[in-house]
C-alpha cells in the first residue's frame, strides 16, 4: 500500500526535471527570437547609420579643427555603436511583442 520513499523521490525529481526542461526550452526559444530579430535590425540599419556617422565626422572635423581620424573614432564610439545597439534592441522588442499579440 505505501510506496517506498525511494520510488516517491525518483518520480518527484523526474517531474521537476521535465518542468525545468520545458521552461528552459521556452526561454531559449524566446531568446533565439529576440536575438534573431536584433541581428536582422542591426544589419539593416548599420549602413545608413555608418553613412550618417561619416558625414557627421567630416562636418565635426572641419567645424572643430580636429583630425578626421579622431573625429571618426569619437563619432563611432559616441554615436554609431550606442544608437545601433539601442535602436536594434528596441525594434526587436517591438517586433516580438507585436507578433505575440497577433497570435492571441
Sine and cosine of phi, psi and omega as CSV:
sin_phi,cos_phi,sin_psi,cos_psi,sin_omega,cos_omega
0.00,0.00,-0.77,0.63,-0.01,-1.00
-1.00,-0.02,0.77,-0.63,0.01,-1.00
-0.98,0.21,0.54,-0.84,0.07,-1.00
-0.90,0.43,0.44,-0.90,-0.04,-1.00
-0.88,0.48,-0.59,0.80,-0.04,-1.00
-0.89,0.46,-0.61,0.79,0.04,-1.00
-0.92,0.38,-0.66,0.75,0.00,-1.00
-0.91,0.41,-0.64,0.77,-0.01,-1.00
-0.90,0.43,-0.68,0.74,-0.04,-1.00
-0.92,0.39,-0.62,0.79,-0.01,-1.00
-0.94,0.34,-0.59,0.81,0.01,-1.00
-0.93,0.37,-0.71,0.70,-0.01,-1.00
-0.92,0.40,-0.53,0.85,0.04,-1.00
-0.90,0.43,-0.68,0.73,0.02,-1.00
-0.91,0.42,-0.63,0.77,0.04,-1.00
-0.90,0.44,-0.65,0.76,0.00,-1.00
-0.90,0.44,-0.67,0.74,0.04,-1.00
-0.89,0.46,-0.70,0.72,0.01,-1.00
-0.89,0.45,-0.65,0.76,0.01,-1.00
-0.92,0.40,-0.65,0.76,0.02,-1.00
-0.91,0.42,-0.64,0.77,0.02,-1.00
-0.90,0.43,-0.68,0.73,0.02,-1.00
-0.90,0.44,-0.65,0.76,0.01,-1.00
-0.90,0.43,-0.65,0.76,0.01,-1.00
-0.90,0.44,-0.66,0.75,0.03,-1.00
-0.90,0.43,-0.68,0.73,0.01,-1.00
-0.91,0.42,-0.64,0.77,0.01,-1.00
-0.91,0.41,-0.62,0.79,0.00,-1.00
-0.93,0.36,-0.63,0.78,0.05,-1.00
-0.90,0.43,-0.71,0.71,0.01,-1.00
-0.88,0.47,-0.64,0.77,0.02,-1.00
-0.90,0.43,-0.66,0.75,0.03,-1.00
-0.89,0.46,-0.71,0.70,-0.01,-1.00
-0.91,0.41,-0.67,0.74,-0.03,-1.00
-0.93,0.36,-0.63,0.78,0.06,-1.00
-0.89,0.45,-0.67,0.75,0.02,-1.00
-0.92,0.40,-0.64,0.77,0.03,-1.00
-0.87,0.49,-0.72,0.70,-0.01,-1.00
-0.90,0.43,-0.66,0.75,0.00,-1.00
-0.88,0.48,-0.73,0.69,-0.04,-1.00
-0.94,0.34,-0.58,0.81,0.01,-1.00
-0.94,0.35,-0.60,0.80,0.03,-1.00
-0.95,0.32,-0.51,0.86,0.03,-1.00
-0.96,0.28,-0.60,0.80,-0.09,-1.00
-1.00,-0.07,-0.20,0.98,-0.05,-1.00
-0.88,0.47,-0.72,0.69,-0.02,-1.00
-0.88,0.48,-0.67,0.74,-0.01,-1.00
-0.91,0.41,-0.69,0.73,0.01,-1.00
-0.92,0.39,-0.58,0.82,0.02,-1.00
-0.92,0.39,-0.66,0.75,0.07,-1.00
-0.90,0.44,-0.67,0.74,0.04,-1.00
-0.90,0.44,-0.61,0.80,0.03,-1.00
-0.92,0.40,-0.64,0.77,0.02,-1.00
-0.90,0.43,-0.71,0.70,0.02,-1.00
-0.89,0.46,-0.71,0.71,0.00,-1.00
-0.89,0.46,-0.61,0.79,0.02,-1.00
-0.91,0.42,-0.67,0.75,0.03,-1.00
-0.90,0.43,-0.70,0.72,0.04,-1.00
-0.91,0.42,-0.62,0.78,-0.01,-1.00
-0.92,0.38,-0.66,0.75,-0.03,-1.00
-0.94,0.35,-0.59,0.81,0.01,-1.00
-0.97,0.23,-0.52,0.86,-0.03,-1.00
-0.98,0.22,-0.59,0.81,-0.05,-1.00
-0.97,-0.26,0.06,1.00,0.01,-1.00
0.81,0.58,0.77,0.64,0.09,-1.00
-0.89,-0.46,0.38,-0.92,0.01,-1.00
-0.87,0.50,0.52,-0.85,-0.03,-1.00
-0.89,0.46,-0.64,0.77,-0.03,-1.00
-0.88,0.48,-0.69,0.73,0.01,-1.00
-0.92,0.39,-0.63,0.78,0.02,-1.00
-0.90,0.43,-0.66,0.75,0.03,-1.00
-0.89,0.45,-0.71,0.71,0.00,-1.00
-0.89,0.45,-0.66,0.75,0.03,-1.00
-0.88,0.47,-0.68,0.73,-0.03,-1.00
-0.96,0.26,-0.51,0.86,0.08,-1.00
-0.91,0.40,-0.71,0.71,-0.03,-1.00
-0.99,0.14,-0.47,0.88,-0.06,-1.00
-1.00,-0.10,-0.34,0.94,-0.04,-1.00
-0.82,-0.57,-0.84,0.53,-0.16,-0.99
-0.87,0.49,-0.84,0.55,-0.07,-1.00
-0.89,0.45,-0.75,0.66,0.01,-1.00
-0.89,0.45,-0.66,0.75,-0.01,-1.00
-0.92,0.39,-0.64,0.77,0.02,-1.00
-0.89,0.46,-0.73,0.69,-0.04,-1.00
-0.92,0.38,-0.76,0.65,-0.06,-1.00
-0.93,0.37,-0.66,0.75,0.00,-1.00
-0.92,0.39,-0.64,0.77,0.03,-1.00
-0.92,0.39,-0.62,0.79,0.03,-1.00
-0.91,0.41,-0.70,0.71,0.00,-1.00
-0.90,0.43,-0.68,0.73,0.00,-1.00
-0.92,0.40,-0.59,0.81,0.03,-1.00
-0.93,0.36,-0.59,0.81,0.06,-1.00
-0.91,0.42,-0.71,0.71,0.00,-1.00
-0.89,0.46,-0.70,0.72,-0.03,-1.00
-0.89,0.46,-0.69,0.72,-0.03,-1.00
-0.96,0.29,-0.51,0.86,0.07,-1.00
-0.95,0.33,-0.61,0.79,0.03,-1.00
-0.91,0.42,-0.66,0.75,0.00,-1.00
-0.93,0.37,-0.57,0.82,0.05,-1.00
-0.91,0.41,-0.65,0.76,0.02,-1.00
-0.93,0.36,-0.57,0.82,0.02,-1.00
-0.93,0.37,-0.52,0.86,0.01,-1.00
-0.93,0.37,-0.57,0.82,-0.05,-1.00
-0.99,0.17,0.00,0.00,0.00,0.00
